């Protein structure tokens, strides 16, 4: 597991950029949860800052967020703006 990637996905969740990117793409929490293979409640907790994404799920979440970020043009926390 790459700690840089883990830090990036956690920053995206904590700062709200993950939610902004997801919403701009028109994706719901249950839809992204299915892609990441976690519950919609987990996505909700991550986006609210109540929990931090961990392990393999965190890396899957980052990959999906990076794809949505590229599609929407909205940067994630930690990306060059």
C-alpha positions, -999 to 999 in steps of 0.1 A, spaced: 0 0 0 13 34 -10 12 58 20 11 88 -4 -21 75 -20 -36 67 14 -28 103 26 -43 117 -6 -76 98 -3 -79 107 34 -73 144 26 -99 143 -2 -125 128 22 -116 151 51 -116 184 31 -148 176 12 -133 174 -22 -143 137 -25 -179 147 -20 -177 176 -45 -162 154 -72 -188 127 -66 -217 151 -67 -204 170 -97 -203 136 -115 -239 130 -105 -230 98 -86 -248 89 -54 -232 75 -23 -248 40 -29 -234 40 -65 -199 48 -55 -201 24 -26 -210 -4 -50 -179 4 -71 -156 6 -40 -173 -25 -24 -182 -9 9 -215 2 23 -231 35 15 -229 43 52 -191 39 50 -190 65 22 -212 88 42 -189 85 73 -158 91 51 -173 121 35 -185 135 68 -150 131 83 -163 107 110 -141 79 98 -110 77 75 -109 53 45 -85 24 52 -68 -4 35 -77 -18 1 -111 0 1 -93 33 5 -72 26 -26 -103 15 -46 -121 47 -34 -91 68 -46 -91 52 -80 -128 59 -85 -124 95 -73 -94 101 -96 -115 89 -126 -144 112 -116 -120 141 -110 -106 137 -145 -141 134 -160 -154 165 -141 -123 187 -141 -127 192 -104 -94 185 -85 -91 163 -54 -73 176 -23 -36 172 -30 -38 176 -67 -22 205 -85 -49 231 -91 
